[in-house]
Structures are given as structure tokens and as C-alpha cells.
Amino acid sequence: MIFLATSNTHKVEEITRLLPGLELVARPSWLPEVVEDGGSFEENSIKKARAIALATGSPAISDDSGLVVDALDGAPGVHSARYAGENATDEENLWKLLSELVGVSDRSARFVCVATYFMPNEGFVTFKGEVEGRLLDHVAGHGGFGYDPIFVPDEGDGRSFAEMSMDEKARYSHRSRAFMDLRNYLDSLHQA
């Protein structure tokens, strides 16, 4: 059994799809949320996985991810989930970002994800995935979550992540890239 350092239903669903065949358990409700106060995606991902692994005595997987916008000097970055405030909704974060980009011609951005596998008494490994793209000036699509409705990956067919099925999004997404590397690592452990 491997604990996921999240109780976010969207993330649990996506990670479970990316790591089929593993017995994954969402963060137990009796564990407090880990404060994401690191200065990088990697720091936050390691901190969350470490906290869950040490509290449960079992391996843990976490990720920290966000949107990095070039015209905003990397914002929202590690603050993506709380860009419009500590308890902001996905919609509030998205609309704050869109309002800051009014009249801005450089719409280049990237999604970044750092996945961590933490084993109590053994240490951890991290895997980073990125996808380059551009931001729309309007919402497109009803799927996904977070900033998906305004992010169009460069490698795609011009649709936003929110206009893609989960399987289509997985071909390009930052999270799928990081978790594919994590999956390969876990598979190599079982072959050794």
C-alpha cells in the first residue's frame, strides 16, 4: 500500500489513472494538510511525501505542480493553488490570472510537476515533468481542473487541456510525464 499525499479528488483520480495496478490510498483524513511553504515545487513535493510517509510508516507519493507564466516572472508558480488567496477556488485563481494578463501579448507558460516517492528509513526520489504551452484569453472546455481551461500545450492540436479527455491530456501533461518516470522507477525496483 502506498499513500498519496493528497485528498484532492481530481489529483487522486489522475494519479490513479497514471499508476494502474498499484494499491494507492488518498491521504487519511486524520492527517493534517501539509503546509506548502517551500520555495520550489521540489521542496513542497518532498515535504508532503515525507510527512505522510513518516506519519503512516508506509511509502508515500506526492506531487507539487503549478503554472509558470513567463510574462509574470514565473507566477503563479508554487502559489498556483492559492494564487487568489489561501482558500481560493480554481475559478478564482484562474480569473485572477486572466485579469493580470489583459493586454499582455506574451502568453507563453508551462505546467511543472515534481513527483516524489518517499520510503520511510530509505529516503526519496523525485521526478520532474514539464509541458510548454500558451495561455488563452478566455476559458475553453469543461474538463480538467485548475488552469486547464486556459492552457493549450504546444505539442497538441490547439485545444486546451479542459477540451481534452483524460487520456488525451495524459499524452502531454506535466503530471503524466513525472508519474511515467516514477512508474518506470517503481517497476525497476520490482525487477531488481
C-alpha positions in Angstrom: 0.0 0.0 0.0 1.2 3.5 -1.0 -0.3 6.6 0.5 -0.9 9.6 -1.7 -0.1 12.9 0.0 -3.3 14.5 -1.3 -7.0 14.2 -0.7 -7.8 16.3 -3.8 -10.2 14.1 -5.7 -9.1 15.4 -9.1 -5.4 14.6 -8.3 -6.2 11.2 -6.8 -8.2 10.3 -9.9 -5.5 11.4 -12.3 -2.6 9.8 -10.3 -4.6 6.5 -10.0 -5.0 6.5 -13.8 -1.3 7.2 -14.3 -0.2 4.4 -11.9 -2.5 1.5 -12.6 -2.1 -1.7 -10.7 -0.7 0.0 -7.5 -2.7 0.0 -4.3 -2.9 3.8 -3.7 -4.7 5.3 -0.8 -5.6 9.0 -0.5 -4.2 11.0 2.4 -6.1 9.8 5.5 -8.5 12.4 6.9 -6.9 12.1 10.4 -3.6 13.6 9.0 -3.5 17.3 8.8 -2.8 19.1 5.5 1.0 19.7 5.0 1.8 23.4 4.7 3.2 24.1 1.3 5.7 26.8 2.2 8.7 25.6 0.2 10.3 27.9 -2.4 10.1 25.3 -5.2 7.9 22.5 -6.5 10.5 20.0 -5.4 10.7 21.3 -1.8 6.9 21.2 -1.5 6.6 17.7 -3.0 9.3 16.2 -0.8 7.9 17.9 2.3 4.4 16.4 1.6 5.7 12.9 0.9 8.0 12.9 3.9 5.2 14.0 6.3 2.8 11.3 5.1 5.4 8.5 4.9 6.6 9.2 8.4 3.1 9.6 9.9 1.9 6.3 8.3 5.1 4.3 8.3 4.4 3.4 4.7 5.7 4.6 1.4 4.1 7.8 0.1 3.8 9.5 -3.2 3.2 13.2 -3.6 3.4 15.8 -6.2 3.6 19.6 -6.3 2.7 21.3 -9.5 1.7 24.6 -10.9 1.7 27.0 -13.8 4.7 29.2 -14.6 3.9 32.2 -16.7 6.8 33.9 -18.4 5.2 37.4 -18.6 4.6 37.3 -14.8 8.2 36.3 -13.9 7.2 32.7 -13.1 4.0 33.5 -11.2 1.8 31.9 -10.1 4.4 29.1 -9.7 4.4 27.4 -6.3 1.4 29.5 -5.4 -0.8 28.3 -8.2 -3.4 26.6 -5.9 -3.8 29.7 -3.8 -3.0 32.4 -6.3 -6.1 34.4 -5.5 -5.9 33.8 -1.7 -5.4 31.0 0.8 -8.8 29.4 0.3 -9.4 30.4 -3.3 -11.3 28.2 -5.7 -9.9 27.0 -9.0 -12.1 29.5 -10.7 -11.0 32.4 -8.6 -7.3 31.6 -9.3 -8.0 31.3 -13.0 -9.8 34.6 -13.2 -7.2 36.4 -11.2 -4.6 35.1 -13.6 -6.6 36.1 -16.7 -7.1 39.6 -15.2 -3.4 40.1 -14.8 -2.8 39.1 -18.4 -5.2 41.5 -20.0 -3.3 43.3 -22.8 -0.2 41.1 -22.4 0.9 39.7 -25.7 3.4 37.1 -24.4 1.2 34.2 -23.4 3.9 31.6 -23.1 3.7 29.4 -20.0 4.5 25.9 -18.7 3.0 23.5 -16.3 5.5 21.9 -14.0 5.1 18.8 -11.8 7.5 17.3 -9.4 6.5 13.8 -8.1 8.2 12.3 -5.0 8.3 8.7 -3.8 9.3 8.7 -0.2 10.2 5.4 1.7 10.5 5.6 5.5 14.1 4.9 6.6 15.2 4.7 3.0 14.9 8.2 1.5 13.2 9.6 -1.5 13.4 10.1 -5.3 11.9 12.9 -7.3 10.8 13.1 -10.9 10.0 16.3 -12.9 7.7 16.7 -15.8 7.0 19.9 -17.8 4.8 20.9 -20.7 5.3 24.1 -22.7 2.3 26.0 -24.0 0.4 29.2 -24.2 -2.5 30.8 -22.3 -5.8 31.7 -23.9 -7.5 34.9 -23.0 -10.8 33.0 -22.4 -12.0 29.8 -20.9 -12.2 26.8 -23.4 -13.7 23.5 -22.3 -15.3 22.0 -19.3 -13.0 19.2 -18.3 -9.9 19.1 -16.2 -9.3 21.4 -13.2 -7.2 24.3 -12.2 -5.8 26.3 -15.1 -6.7 23.6 -17.7 -9.4 25.7 -19.4 -6.9 28.3 -20.5 -3.8 26.2 -21.2 -3.0 25.0 -24.7 0.0 22.7 -24.9 2.4 23.4 -27.8 2.6 19.8 -28.8 -1.2 19.4 -29.0 -3.8 20.2 -31.7 -4.8 23.6 -30.5 -7.3 22.5 -27.8 -7.0 23.4 -24.1 -6.4 20.7 -21.6 -10.0 21.2 -20.5 -11.2 20.3 -24.0 -9.3 17.0 -24.0 -10.3 13.7 -22.5 -8.3 12.4 -19.6 -6.4 10.0 -21.9 -5.7 12.8 -24.4 -4.4 15.1 -21.7 -2.2 12.3 -20.4 -0.3 12.3 -23.7 1.0 15.8 -23.0 0.6 16.7 -19.3 3.4 17.6 -16.9 1.9 15.2 -14.3 1.8 12.3 -16.7 5.5 12.9 -17.6 6.6 13.0 -14.0 4.5 10.0 -13.0 5.6 7.9 -16.0 9.2 8.3 -14.8 8.1 7.4 -11.3 6.3 4.3 -12.6 9.4 3.2 -14.5 11.4 3.7 -11.3 8.9 1.6 -9.3 8.9 -1.1 -12.0 12.7 -1.2 -11.9 12.6 -1.8 -8.1 10.4 -4.9 -8.6 12.7 -6.2 -11.3 15.8 -5.9 -9.2 
